């Protein structure tokens, strides 16, 4: 807040997502921030998070259509986009942090992912167009894919992968030392720890929705909020 004032910014808009909305003291945390800084934090629900992320993709990728998948630490949202508008959207608890806490090991986790995504698929209907990946875990996955392919550039936005690429990179993650991958791909240790959980989700997503191709979007909820503030 002090930095923003120093820069002469007229106002800040702040939202909190799954970590705060799921926390037992989330509201108290936001009240404390307001008391100490004068900054209001809006706690948004999963559907609003999905809408803002999809809106961000539209801002960074005008005319795009398909399914937006935004994964955070504690949640994962899906939203359809077409004709410059956000359509049906749905939120889930398939964030890597939540999956790591599940009991039942890999089998229990796999069962939960399968059931949750089946329900999400039923709610959204067929989604066979492009799959847009938003979020830090997906960007980390793309970095591993770039490493595997010896891709010459390091530009995340609009980086494309096929379903075959996704499966090969998941296999690559399973066969190679993660510390070595992390060093070469420039991924933080905390992000690398969560990446295998996100990869399990992605494998099931492409199995259920069968997208024609997959693209990484660097634009997400932040840009969706910016879009919200822009005049016509």
Buried (B, 14 or more C-beta within 10 A) or exposed (E): EEEEEEEEEEEBEEBBBBBBBBBEEBBEBBEEBEEEEEBEBEBBEBBBBBBBBBBBBBBBBEEBBBBBBBBBBBBBBBBBBBEEEBBBBBBBBBBBBBBEEBEEEEEEBBEBBBEBBEEBBEEBEEBEBBBBBBBBBBBBBBBBBBBBEEEEEEEBEEBEBEBEBBBBBBEBBEEBEBEEBBEEBEBEEEBBBBBBBBBBBBBBBBEBBEBEEBBBBBBBBBBBBBBEEEEE
